[in-house]
């Protein structure tokens, strides 16, 4: 493929990932008001805890094998399908181990997690399915195959919603949390089996020692990194459930879906950004990388400001009056999502250089900060404090990886002055929205005053660039 075609493919894939992901995840987002009204906050709290535990087990069971696929494309030129098929056997092996552990220690694990024994097996199946889905997505992203990515996402989203609703309204009318858990787990497992069939059609799975050694050597240091990411993104729900109540965890989880709007778009763009970044960085197109990074930063800052202004109304839409106490949670969580964006822009340097130990250290440090602050402030101020401790931890997360990426590459993927200006602007807008959280007119007016000029500036730059390129 020529460089021009590769560039066009990257742009097309980025647009496809973003638009399609918004539409698909939008279905999931729109389901939040539905489930928040047919399930109690306590039931939602149990379900959110299951999702958090799944995130932890996924990291352990997958061993972050999927993260090695992009580099394997260059290390094992022409054998990436054989590589992907072979390392998938590691996931089968780890699932078997997980089922054995769940059987041997079902009692203690059930008591520790506060979940029925059946949920232990569902956790293993769910994590296995998530591992396969991530492996599949990493492989097809090398071909900019956003259609395959969207098919898998659509099947997973629609399938788990339909199965969950059927179970909740039939067999599990008195255990809606269990019906929801079974719905997501069974759908993910069945989808995983279909995706594995697709991968095995490309190359038959067989043990290759060189593939396994490379995958483990590359990915194993990322396991602590992945666990630390879970601590940052999910562990607050577990701590709220343990230290406050199931209902508080349910309220927090529902409101956290507001920041999910930003996260969905970040994930979509990052999928294409990472692949394009590898190619551009290998060709030393530093100025081009910096220009695109600044454009993306302005775009996501606009989205963050808009979401913060809309957040009180979105809380009511998502959950109704019984979730109103969570309106103070949304704004800091939106800022946390923006910090994740900064991380996603700069971290490809660390992956490209195969310095996964640096990735682990940076993320683990932020994870420790989150746990310590959560323990101190949730106990004292309740579940709302978790949003602010999470923000502090994510700021540390972004800053540490910004510094590490700068050290490895010798350049700033994002110019420091740009980052400082945007961060200060976002913090000021967050403070304004919190002070005037009951005044819709002031919030919306302030948002328009800031967002419109930023949007016009971004469009002006993009049109100017388009005209220069003919």
C-alpha positions in Angstrom: 0.0 0.0 0.0 1.4 3.4 -0.9 2.0 6.1 1.7 -0.8 8.2 0.3 -3.3 5.3 0.4 -2.2 4.5 3.9 -2.8 8.1 5.0 -6.3 8.0 3.4 -7.0 4.6 5.0 -6.0 6.0 8.4 -8.3 9.0 8.0 -11.2 6.8 6.8 -10.7 4.3 9.6 -10.6 7.1 12.2 -13.9 8.6 10.9 -15.4 5.1 10.6 -14.3 4.1 14.1 -15.6 7.4 15.6 -19.0 7.6 13.9 -19.8 3.9 14.1 -18.6 3.7 17.7 -20.7 6.7 18.7 -23.8 5.1 17.1 -23.2 1.6 18.7 -22.1 2.8 22.1 -24.9 5.3 21.9 -27.3 2.4 22.0 -25.6 1.3 25.2 -25.7 4.9 26.6 -29.4 5.3 25.8 -30.0 2.0 27.7 -28.8 3.6 30.9 -32.1 5.5 31.6 -33.9 2.2 30.9 -32.0 0.1 33.3 -31.8 2.8 35.9 -35.6 2.8 36.0 -36.2 -1.0 36.0 -33.4 -1.8 38.4 -32.9 -0.3 41.9 -29.7 1.6 42.8 -28.7 -1.4 44.9 -29.1 -3.8 41.9 -27.1 -1.5 39.7 -24.4 -1.3 42.4 -24.0 -5.1 42.3 -23.9 -5.1 38.5 -21.3 -2.3 38.5 -19.2 -4.2 41.0 -19.3 -7.3 38.7 -18.1 -5.1 35.8 -15.3 -3.8 37.9 -14.2 -7.3 38.9 -14.4 -8.3 35.2 -12.0 -5.5 34.4 -9.5 -6.9 36.9 -9.8 -10.5 35.9 -9.6 -9.5 32.2 -6.1 -8.0 32.8 -4.9 -11.1 34.6 -6.5 -13.7 32.2 -5.5 -11.9 29.0 -1.9 -11.1 30.2 -2.3 -8.0 27.9 -1.4 -10.4 24.9 -3.4 -8.2 22.5 -1.1 -5.3 23.1 1.8 -7.2 21.4 0.0 -7.6 18.0 1.0 -4.3 16.5 4.7 -4.8 17.2 4.5 -8.4 16.1 3.5 -7.2 12.7 7.0 -5.7 12.3 8.9 -8.3 14.3 7.4 -11.3 12.5 6.9 -9.8 9.0 4.3 -11.6 7.0 3.3 -13.9 10.0 1.0 -11.7 12.0 -2.0 -14.0 11.4 0.0 -17.1 12.5 1.1 -15.1 15.5 -2.4 -14.0 16.5 -3.8 -17.5 16.1 -1.0 -19.0 18.2 -1.1 -16.6 21.1 -4.9 -17.0 21.3 -4.2 -20.5 22.8 -2.8 -18.7 25.9 -6.2 -17.3 26.5 -7.8 -20.8 26.3 -5.2 -22.0 28.8 -5.8 -19.1 31.2 -9.6 -19.6 31.0 -9.2 -23.2 32.0 -7.1 -22.2 35.0 -9.6 -19.6 36.0 -12.5 -22.1 36.0 -10.4 -24.5 38.1 -9.7 -21.7 40.7 -13.3 -20.7 40.7 -14.3 -24.3 41.5 -11.7 -25.0 44.1 -12.2 -21.7 46.0 -15.8 -20.9 45.2 -16.8 -20.3 48.9 -14.1 -17.9 49.9 -14.2 -16.0 46.6 -17.9 -15.6 46.7 -17.7 -14.1 50.2 -14.8 -11.9 49.3 -16.4 -10.4 46.2 -20.0 -10.4 47.6 -21.3 -12.2 44.5 -23.2 -15.6 44.1 -21.0 -18.6 43.1 -22.5 -18.7 39.6 -21.1 -15.2 39.0 -17.6 -16.5 39.6 -17.9 -18.7 36.5 -19.6 -15.9 34.6 -16.7 -13.6 35.5 -14.2 -16.1 33.9 -16.3 -16.5 30.7 -16.8 -12.7 30.5 -13.1 -12.0 30.9 -12.2 -14.7 28.3 -14.6 -13.1 25.8 -13.2 -9.7 26.5 -9.7 -11.0 25.9 -10.6 -12.5 22.6 -12.5 -9.4 21.5 -9.4 -7.2 22.2 -7.1 -9.6 20.4 -9.4 -9.6 17.4 -9.7 -5.8 17.3 -5.9 -5.3 17.5 -5.4 -7.7 14.6 -8.0 -6.1 12.3 -6.9 -2.6 13.2 -3.6 -3.3 11.3 -5.7 -3.5 8.1 -7.8 -0.4 9.1 -10.7 -2.8 9.1 -13.1 -0.6 11.0 -16.1 -2.5 9.6 -15.1 -5.7 11.3 -14.5 -3.7 14.5 -18.0 -2.2 14.3 -19.6 -5.5 13.6 -18.2 -7.0 16.7 -19.1 -4.0 18.8 -22.6 -3.9 17.4 -23.2 -7.6 18.0 -21.9 -7.3 21.6 -23.9 -4.2 22.5 -27.3 -5.2 21.0 -26.9 -8.8 22.0 -26.2 -8.1 25.7 -29.0 -5.5 25.9 -31.6 -7.8 24.4 -30.6 -10.9 26.3 -30.5 -8.9 29.6 -33.9 -7.4 29.1 -35.5 -10.8 28.3 -33.9 -12.3 31.4 -34.9 -9.4 33.6 -38.5 -9.5 32.5 -38.9 -13.3 32.7 -36.7 -15.6 34.7 -34.9 -13.0 36.9 -37.7 -10.6 37.8 -36.7 -10.8 41.5 -32.9 -10.8 40.7 -32.5 -8.2 38.0 -28.8 -7.8 38.8 -28.2 -11.5 38.1 -30.2 -11.3 34.9 -28.1 -8.3 33.7 -24.9 -10.1 34.6 -25.9 -13.3 32.7 -27.0 -11.2 29.7 -23.6 -9.5 29.2 -21.5 -12.6 30.0 -23.2 -15.1 27.8 -23.3 -12.6 24.9 -19.6 -11.9 25.2 -18.7 -15.6 25.3 -20.7 -16.5 22.2 -19.2 -13.5 20.3 -15.7 -14.6 21.3 -16.3 -18.1 19.8 -17.4 -16.5 16.5 -14.4 -14.2 16.4 -12.0 -17.0 17.2 -13.4 -18.9 14.3 -12.6 -15.9 12.1 -9.0 -15.7 13.3 -8.6 -19.5 12.9 -9.8 -19.3 9.4 -6.9 -17.0 8.6 -4.4 -19.3 10.3 -4.8 -22.6 12.2 -3.9 -22.3 15.9 -0.8 -24.1 17.0 1.9 -23.7 19.6 4.9 -21.7 18.4 7.5 -21.1 21.1 9.0 -18.0 19.5 5.5 -16.4 19.3 4.7 -17.2 22.9 8.0 -16.1 24.2 7.7 -12.8 22.4 4.1 -12.2 23.5 4.9 -12.9 27.2 8.1 -10.9 27.2 6.4 -7.9 25.6 3.1 -8.0 27.4 3.8 -9.3 30.9 5.1 -5.9 32.2 1.8 -4.4 31.0 -0.2 -6.5 33.4 0.6 -4.3 36.4 -0.1 -1.3 34.0 -3.5 -2.8 33.1 -4.3 -3.5 36.8 -3.4 0.1 37.6 -5.7 1.3 34.8 -8.5 -0.7 36.4 -7.8 0.8 39.8 -8.1 4.2 38.2 -11.2 3.5 36.2 -13.2 0.9 38.2 -11.9 0.3 41.7 -13.7 3.4 43.0 -17.0 1.6 42.5 -15.7 -1.4 44.5 -14.6 0.8 47.3 -17.8 2.8 47.3 -19.8 -0.4 47.5 -17.6 -1.7 50.4 -17.3 1.6 52.3 -20.7 3.3 51.7 -23.4 1.1 50.1 -24.6 -0.7 47.0 -27.0 2.2 46.3 -24.2 4.7 46.4 -22.1 2.6 44.0 -25.2 2.4 41.7 -25.7 6.2 41.7 -22.0 6.7 41.0 -21.9 4.2 38.1 -25.0 5.7 36.4 -23.6 9.2 36.6 -20.2 8.0 35.4 -21.8 7.2 32.1 -21.7 11.0 31.3 -17.9 10.8 31.1 -18.4 7.6 29.0 -19.6 9.8 26.1 -16.2 11.4 25.9 -14.4 8.1 26.6 -16.2 6.4 23.7 -15.0 9.0 21.2 -11.5 8.9 22.7 -11.3 5.1 22.3 -12.6 5.4 18.7 -10.0 8.0 17.7 -7.2 6.4 19.6 -7.6 3.1 17.7 -6.8 4.8 14.4 -4.4 7.3 16.0 -2.1 4.6 17.4 -1.8 2.8 14.0 -1.2 6.1 12.1 1.3 7.2 14.8 3.4 4.1 14.4 3.8 4.8 10.7 4.4 8.5 11.1 6.9 8.1 13.9 8.8 5.5 12.1 9.2 8.0 9.2 10.2 10.8 11.7 7.2 13.0 10.8 7.4 14.8 14.1 5.9 18.1 13.0 2.9 16.3 11.4 2.4 14.3 14.6 2.5 17.4 16.8 0.1 19.2 14.5 -2.5 16.4 14.5 -2.1 16.0 18.3 -2.9 19.7 18.9 -5.9 19.5 16.6 -7.2 16.5 18.5 -6.6 18.3 21.9 -8.6 21.3 20.8 -11.4 19.0 19.6 -11.6 17.0 22.8 -11.4 20.2 25.0 -14.5 21.5 23.2 -16.3 18.2 23.9 -15.3 18.2 27.5 -16.5 21.8 28.1 -19.8 21.0 26.5 -20.3 17.9 28.6 -19.5 19.7 31.8 -22.1 22.4 31.0 -24.8 19.8 30.1 -24.0 17.4 33.0 -26.7 18.3 35.5 -29.4 17.8 32.9 -27.8 14.6 31.7 -27.8 13.2 35.2 -31.6 13.7 35.3 -32.1 12.1 31.9 -30.0 9.1 32.8 -31.4 8.3 36.2 -34.1 10.7 37.3 -34.5 12.4 40.6 -33.2 9.5 42.7 -29.8 10.0 41.2 -29.7 13.8 41.5 -27.1 13.6 44.3 -24.7 12.4 41.7 -24.6 15.7 39.8 -21.4 16.8 41.6 -19.7 13.6 40.4 -20.1 14.2 36.6 -17.8 17.3 36.1 -14.6 15.8 37.7 -15.2 12.6 35.9 -15.4 14.4 32.6 -12.0 16.0 33.4 -10.6 12.6 34.2 -11.7 11.4 30.8 -9.8 14.3 29.2 -6.7 13.3 31.1 -7.1 9.8 29.6 -7.1 11.5 26.2 -3.8 13.1 26.9 -2.4 9.7 27.9 -3.7 8.1 24.7 -2.0 10.8 22.6 1.4 10.4 24.0 1.6 6.7 25.1 2.1 5.2 21.6 5.8 6.4 21.9 6.3 4.0 24.8 4.7 1.1 23.0 6.7 1.9 19.8 9.9 1.8 21.7 8.8 -1.4 23.5 9.5 0.2 26.9 6.6 -1.5 28.5 8.3 -1.3 31.9 8.0 2.5 31.8 4.3 2.2 31.1 3.9 -0.1 34.1 5.7 2.3 36.5 3.8 5.4 35.4 0.4 3.8 35.6 1.1 1.9 38.8 2.1 5.1 40.6 -1.1 6.7 39.6 -3.1 3.7 40.7 -1.5 3.8 44.2 -2.4 7.5 44.4 -6.0 6.6 43.6 -6.4 3.9 46.2 -4.8 5.9 49.0 -6.9 9.0 48.3 -10.1 7.0 47.9 -9.5 5.3 51.2 -8.9 8.6 53.0 -11.7 10.7 51.4 -14.5 8.3 50.7 -14.5 7.3 54.4 -14.7 11.0 55.3 -16.9 12.6 52.6 -18.8 9.8 50.9 -19.1 8.6 47.3 -18.8 12.1 45.8 -15.2 12.4 47.0 -14.3 9.4 44.8 -14.8 11.5 41.6 -12.3 14.1 42.8 -9.7 11.6 44.1 -10.0 9.9 40.7 -9.4 13.2 38.9 -6.2 13.8 41.0 -5.0 10.3 40.2 -5.7 10.7 36.4 -3.9 14.0 36.4 -0.9 12.2 37.9 -1.4 9.5 35.3 -1.3 11.9 32.3 1.6 13.9 33.7 3.8 10.8 34.4 3.2 9.4 30.9 3.7 12.8 29.3 7.1 13.0 31.0 8.0 9.4 30.1 7.1 9.9 26.4 9.1 13.1 26.3 12.1 11.3 27.8 11.9 8.4 25.3 11.3 10.4 22.2 13.3 13.5 23.0 10.3 15.6 21.8 6.9 16.6 23.1 4.1 14.9 21.2 1.9 17.6 22.5 3.6 21.1 23.0 3.8 21.9 26.7 2.4 25.4 26.3 -0.7 24.0 24.5 -1.3 21.4 27.2 -1.0 24.0 30.0 -3.4 26.5 28.3 -6.0 23.8 27.7 -5.8 22.3 31.2 -6.1 25.7 32.9 -9.1 26.6 30.6 -10.8 23.3 31.5 -10.2 23.7 35.2 -11.7 27.2 35.1 -14.7 26.0 33.2 -15.2 23.1 35.7 -15.1 25.5 38.6 -17.6 27.9 37.0 -20.0 25.0 36.2 -19.8 23.7 39.8 -20.4 27.2 41.3 -23.4 27.7 39.0 -24.6 24.1 38.8 -28.2 25.3 39.5 -28.1 28.0 36.9 -28.6 26.6 33.4 -28.4 30.0 31.7 -25.0 30.9 33.1 -23.6 27.4 32.4 -24.8 27.4 28.8 -23.8 31.0 28.1 -20.3 30.4 29.4 -20.0 27.3 27.4 -21.0 29.1 24.2 -18.6 32.0 24.8 -15.6 29.5 25.0 -16.6 26.7 22.7 -17.7 28.8 19.6 -14.4 30.6 19.2 -12.4 27.4 19.8 -14.5 25.5 17.2 -14.1 28.3 14.6 -10.4 28.3 15.2 -10.1 24.6 14.6 -12.3 24.7 11.5 -10.2 27.6 10.1 -7.0 25.6 10.6 -8.5 22.5 9.0 -9.8 24.4 5.9 -6.5 26.2 5.5 -4.7 22.9 5.6 -7.1 21.4 3.1 -6.6 24.3 0.7 -2.8 24.1 1.0 -2.9 20.4 0.1 -5.2 21.1 -2.9 
